Amino acid sequence: MVIIKVAKTKRIRREKRHKRLRAKISGTSRRPRLSVFKSHRHIYAQLINDASGKTLAHATDLEIKIKGKKSDKAKAVGELIAKKAKTLKIKKVVLDRGGFKYHGRIKKLTEGAREGGLIF
C-alpha cells in the first residue's frame, strides 16, 4: 500500500508543477505549444493551438518502429513532430514539458525537434 501512496503523491506533485507552468505559457497559431507527456513505456508530443483549442499535430513512439533505448525513441519522436510541423509551415514553438524535469527523455525529444528544424 505504501508504493501506491508514493506513486500518487509523485503524480500530484507533477500535476501541480504542470499547472504552474501552464499559467505562464500558451500556444498560438503562429507559435503553438509543444506539449510533452511521458509514461513509463512511451512518450507523446503534441502541437497545440490554445487560442482555438485544437491539436495541430501529434507524434508518439508507437508510430516509430525503432528498437533500442527509450531515449533514442524520444529523439525520433522529436524529429517526427518537427517533420509534421514543417508540413504545417510551423518553425517556432513554445515548450510545455508537462511538469517533468528537463533531462533524460524530455531533453532528447527537444534535441530531436531542434535537429528537425523547430525553434524554441
N, C-alpha and C positions, 0 to 999 in steps of 0.2 A: 504493500500500500504506500510505502514511502516513495518508491520510484514514480508512481503516478502523480503524487503531490508535487514532486520536484519538477517533473515534465510540465505540469500545469502552470506552475509559477514561472518557469522559464518562458513559456509561451506568452503568458500575460505580460511579463516584462518586455518581451519583444514587441508585442502589440502596442504597449504604451510608448515605446521608442518610435514606433512607426507612426502613431498619431501625432507625436511632437514634430516629426519630420514632415508629415503631410500638411501640417498647419503652415509650414513655411514655403512649400513648393507646390506648383500646379502646372499642368501641361496646357499648351495652346495648340492651335492648328499649325502655327509656324514653328513652334518648338514643343513637341509633345513630351510627355513624361515616360521615361523608360522604367517601368515597374518590374522588379525582380523578386521572385519567390523561389526559395529552395526548400525541398523536403529532404528527408534522409537519403532518398534514392535519386530524385530527379531535380531539375532546375527549369524554371519557366521565366520567360521575358515577354512583356507586352509594351507596345507603344500606345499611349492613351491620350486622347484629347479631352481634358477635363471641362473645357468650355461647352462642348456638346455632349459629353458623357459617353463617348464612343471609343472602342478599341480599334485602332487603325491597322495594327499588325501584331502577330504573336509568334513565338517560337519556343520550342521545348526540346529537350534532349531525346524525347521519344520519336521525333521526326528524323533524327540523325542516326545513321547506322554505323556508329563508331564503337569499337571495343577499346577498353582501356580505363584510365582513371577518370573519376568524376570531374576533376579539374580540367582535363582535356576535353571532355564533353561540354563543360561550361564555356570554354573558349570557342568551341564550334558553334554553340548556341548564340554567342555574341556576334560571331561572323555572319550567321544566318539572319539574325534580326537586323543587322546592318545592311545586308543584301536586300531584305524586304523593304527597309526604309528607303534605300536608294531607288527602288522601283516606284515608291510613292513621292520621290523627289524631296526627301527629308534628310537634312545634313546635321542639324543641331537638335540635341535632346537634353532633357533635364533628368538626372539620375535619381530614382527612388529605390534605395537599397532595401526597403521593406523592414527596417528596424534591425537588419543584420549588420555585423561589423564589416568594414571594407577590407576584407582579406580573404584568402582562400578562393573559393568558387566564385564569389561575387566579384573579386578583383580580376580573376581570369576572364569572366564574362565581359567585363568592361574593356579589358585589354583586347579581346577579340572584336568587340564592337568598334573600338578605335582603329584597329587594323583594317576593319571593313569600311571605314570612312566616316563614322559618326564622330561628332564633336560634342564634348560635354561642357 
